[in-house]
Amino acid sequence: MEKPTDASALFIRVTDQEAVVALETSLDHILDGHIADNQLAMLRYGTALAFMTKACLVSAVIVAYRQRIWMTVRTKMLSVAALDSLFAATEDLSALWNLEIYKRAKVVIALALLVWLAPLVIILTSNTLGVEPAFTIDNTTCPGVRSLNFAMEELENWRDPTRIDGLYGLSVSLWNSTTVTNTSEGWFDYYTKYSNQFEQIARMAVYGKQVVSRTGATTDICGAGWNCTYVVNFTAPGYQCKELAEGVGSEMGRFRDHDPPEGFSTELLLPQGNYSYYAYTYGGDYAESQMEELNTGGMPPGGPPFPENLGAFRTEPILWIGYSEEVHPDRRPSRTEPGWNEAFVPRVFACENYETEYTVRFNHTGGQQFINVMSRKFLYPIIDTKWLQDEDANDGTNDNTTAYPRSNYVYPNDDKQHYRRVAAFHSIGAMLRYFVNGTLDVNVIEATKAIQTKLMDPRRGWFPHPDLMERVQSLYEDIIFSIFSNPQFLSVVWASQPDASSGDVSGDASTRYPCERSRFENHYRYYAGTLWGVYGGAMLLAALGIASGTRAVLENEGRLRDTRFSSIVAATRGPALEKVGWGSGEDAAAELPRDVKNLRVGYGLVHQGTAAATNANALGVSTTAANTPPPRPEDARFFPERVVWDGDVRYGFGLEGDVSQMRSEGSLFRGRSRA
């Protein structure tokens, strides 16, 4: 029952508990804010640490609990039933239903309750390290970022095409030639029209009413599971537009030094005319067939010398577009009703194809591509000439266009690189002009492909959108940016290496370009307040219990006591209790007679040979048990509780009146409280 160990050993449990708490809080602090990967392992670690904390807490409290038990039974007389409950309170929940222990052993029962409530430490700390979504931004570089550089069109020779990863590079233009070989005198290649591959992606962009994105671009550029944004700068064609007229009867001005097509005015548009949309985009356009008679491949049958203007870009057609905007789209009056002339606002604008500097932000989010034009700077016209509408060329070609000044014509056999660049920009513009040219009247009788584009609003009866001018520019940019969807195009280059066509290959370390990656991630979240609140409260209660147990140890001469079998046997063996009728020994404690349960028993100095020892018949037990022989000397070595002082005194349990209880017996206090 008494263990010759210093009282400081009681605090080993406290130190263990604090170490485990520190370990768990350190682990939580380390994981806080990190990606919640390997969650099952972290859950197991956290659960193990929580159980270790609970085990250390319970261990410390139980040690203190045992000391308080012995202190209580040394200072107070309790019934047998109360003693049963007291010794079983930490392992048998039903033992807590004895009211006597709440009155006679308040501190002990408080410690027992603390043991039973210890699982709350695990329950309340189970969510102190949680997982929550967090938006992560990573400023880094991405390997697959591409840009546009139409200088690659300048360098391409269709006779010796570029190959990347076994695939031919694609041009936006198709070419004719004056001869089969490039060794003939006076030979040169000249422009035909836009290429079939470019027409394919342009139609996809127009019909899809958005930029065509490359399949898998988000993963290739951003990485699996990531979104990303990046900004690229490049030069490409772009239409610069200006509104020329607004309102019924308004006069239409010139666009730069360009005159509007003959007969083109607001009178063609509603309410004066019949058209809700009228676009003329082919004035002065390049003729696909440059000669009336051509052999295969565009070769003139007569041979050199060829007409001077064969294959020359003379002017770039201006977009002349008029449309009517409904004032009240929800109610459209008939032409015979009052208010017809006020129901529509005719507008006219014009656009010219310019070489344009773009600053574009690409945003890849959720596997989709979004493009935002941050800025566009219009540099100069693709072909800086003015179309002369009433003047025929008569220059020996099938192209009857005349423009001024002729010195700005772009010829195929002069600066070939510049010619190829102009050809590329002309091809892209030609696709837009193909779709926007034509008319649409009030009865939705259409003679235009524009009805297939995002320029028309089906919810307004196929009237043009009110922001038509901006939409024309946007439609053109949809076509341009869709070139990114097929990296085989020569003009698609690495953003980090704008002089190298990318081809349809993945980027690597050499092609990395600044980008911003982002994604929602599951991050560990450490709720320090909850964890420290629970552990702080538990440690405080444990400290109070340990302080109480320490006091009990000090009052027992600094010795730790336990409730082991040998200790219980040593404390209960002897004539002091043998006169009680305990039954056969196989009966449960609950089957003891009521009068036995109500006997008051305490722990203290038991005197042999007292009158109380001979009072056996009153309890129905033979008095011969009181004549137990005195302990042998070797008993002191195995059962120190049976050591005899003054020849007839030893420690043990006894009935009230048979024992003398010591309130304090140690180096600090010494004295009897009750005999």
Secondary structure, 3 states (H helix, E strand, C coil): CEECCCHHHHHHHHHHHHHHHHHHHHHHHHHCCCECCCHHHHHHHHHHHHHHHHHHHHHHHHHHHHHHHHHHHHHCCEEHHHHHHHHHCCCCHHHHHCHHHHHHCHHHHHHHHHHHHCHHHHHHHCCCEEEEEEEEEEEEEECCCEEECCHHHHHCCCCCCCEECCEECECCEEEEECCCCCCCCCCCEEEEEECHHHHHHHHHHHHHCCCCCCCCHHHHHHCCCCEEEEEEEEEEEEEEEEEEEECCCCCCCCECCECCCCCCCHHHECCCCCEEEEEECCCCCCCCCCCCCCCCCCCCCCCCCCCCCCCCECCCCCEEEEEEEECCCCCCCCCCCCCCCCCEEEEEEEEEEEEEEEEEEEEEECCEEEEEEEEEEEEEECCCCEECCCCCCCCCCCCCCCEECHHHCECCCCCHHHHHHHHHHHHHHHHHHHHHCEEEECCCCEEEHHHHCCCEEHHHCCEECCCHHHHHHHHHHHHHHHHHHCCCECCEEECCCCCCECCCCCCCHHHCEEEEEEEEEEEEEECHHHHHHHHHHHHHHHHHHHHHHHHHHHHCCCCEECCCHHHHHHHHCCHHHHCCCCCCCCCCHHHCCHHHHCCEEEEEEEECCCHHHHCCHHHCCCHHHHHCCCCCCCHHHHCHHHCCECCCEEEEEEECCCEEEEEEECCCCEEEEEC
